[in-house]
Amino acid sequence: MGMQMVAQVTLTPNEGKRLIAEAVATLPELLRALQNGKVLFKGGTTVSALTEKLLGIPLRISGRISARGALTSVEADMSTPHTLLVDRGVPKNVDQEILSAVRSLGPGDIAIVGANALDRFGYTATMAGTVGGGPPGEGWTSFMTEGAEVWILVGWDKLIPTTIAEAVAAAGRKKATLALGMSVGLMPLFGKVYTETEAFAILGRVKATVIGKGGTLGGEGATVYSLEGEEEEVLRLFHLAEQIKGAGVSGAKDSLKECTGPNPRCATHEGCVYGKRHTHRRST
């Protein structure tokens, strides 16, 4: 047994997403499904980091939480896939046929999604800013019923102090009168969860422990890890973390531009003050 070593690593949320992508991209069951079966990738910045790594295809990002709130893209090229199906090695944009794509999945196939909330029990949920989460959301119950594996890629920056059950009960698109951005409801997800902790364990024989969260001057949302194991393994992962430092957000560039005021998408959203609906002014 080699010398034991401990190293500490700080990763921003974007860097954590790249780490998760690096790790999941090596999993034999995924590589097998890509070649011989079907893999469905549902667009979000974490899953986009994976498709970018595996296929060189960043996904179109639709909803997102930015500093201004829960917003959507404007000016995105709709031919860029938000939901991508790889069928025996061939990638295909299935945005217009999500339900049939999902219904074609079965044992041995994998559906890969992100989440907006992760609780301390390992349960996750994703936000819906339109009814049922739009066509992708409508397909989710199907991919949980057909026997395909569901993988949920979610960084520790999404950890919530409440339970998913409490969060689902508190959220609701039509429950909120006002929202910074679209008001959202939560849809619980069930599957195999991959955080940065799992990612470190996949990439090397180390024990990764979260020892701090948060930061400033660009480190907002960051997570600090202690990596423990044999010196050679710890050093290898430390150097990988160094290579990931500075990684930006993944996603089709035009889709990262967010709405700033009234636009055609407003009709499907509730509560948004930027859309100028439901704006309550204080009487002077």
TADAFEN-V563853 format. One record per backbone hydrogen bond with DSSP energy under -1.0 kcal/mol. NH is the residue of the N-H (numbers start at 1). CO is the residue of the C=O. If there is no record, write none. Layout:
# TADAFEN-V563853
nh: [NH/NH]
co: [CO/CO]
This chain:
# TADAFEN-V563853
nh: [5/7/9/11/16/17/18/19/20/21/22/23/24/25/26/27/31/32/33/34/35/36/37/39/40/41/42/43/48/49/50/51/52/53/54/55/57/60/64/66/69/70/71/74/80/84/85/86/87/88/89/90/92/94/97/101/102/103/105/109/110/111/112/113/116/117/118/119/122/125/126/128/133/134/137/138/139/140/143/144/145/146/149/151/152/153/154/158/159/160/167/168/169/170/171/172/176/179/181/182/183/185/187/189/192/194/199/200/201/202/203/204/206/207/209/211/212/214/219/222/223/224/225/226/227/228/229/231/234/235/236/237/238/239/240/241/242/243/244/245/247/252/255/256/259/266/268/269/273/276]
co: [229/227/225/223/12/13/14/15/16/17/18/19/20/21/23/24/27/28/29/30/31/32/33/86/110/84/112/82/44/45/46/47/48/49/50/51/51/81/71/69/66/180/64/257/77/41/92/39/90/37/34/87/85/83/94/97/98/99/102/106/38/149/40/151/125/125/158/123/119/117/187/185/130/131/133/134/135/137/139/140/142/142/109/111/192/113/194/155/156/118/163/164/165/166/167/184/172/271/179/70/270/128/126/124/150/152/195/196/197/198/199/200/204/228/226/224/224/222/216/219/11/212/9/209/7/207/5/3/230/231/232/233/234/235/236/237/238/239/240/241/244/59/252/253/72/263/265/266/179/273]
